[in-house]
Amino acid sequence: MKVIDNLITEGLSGKVEQSKYCFRRHYGSTFLTLKSIPSGEETPQQRLVKSWFTEAQRLANVDMGDTTKRLEWEQKLHKTKYKTPKGRAFAYYFKQLKAGVISVPEITEEP
């Protein structure tokens, strides 16, 4: 549900304490959504997709920190459904991870 911005809700985001609702921001608008509640243990496939998401987000953030890469992604926005260069970069990296073209680095925990 889209929330009408006013002095109270402008820029509002985050969960509502002791509630099943949270506010989220998307392209400058505020939305009230239900928090997702996991129904049990994650499956191996869910963990795999989550690792792809995390790695794609990390790679997109690295590119957005590099002026040259950011400009490249901005140029690739034309005639696509993506509104931001970061969104376009994330989608590209997620697709590459899903196809197995690039892989998620192994995370090793130090003692």
URHUZI-V408341 format. One record per run of one state. SS is the DSSP state (~ for helix, > for strand, _ for the rest). FROM is the first residue (numbers start at 1). TO is the last residue. If there is no record, write none. Layout:
BEGIN
SS/FROM/TO  SS/FROM/TO
END
This chain:
BEGIN
_/1/1  >/2/3  _/4/13  >/14/15  _/16/20  >/21/26  _/27/28  >/29/34  _/35/43  ~/44/65  _/66/66  ~/67/75  _/76/84  ~/85/99  _/100/111
END
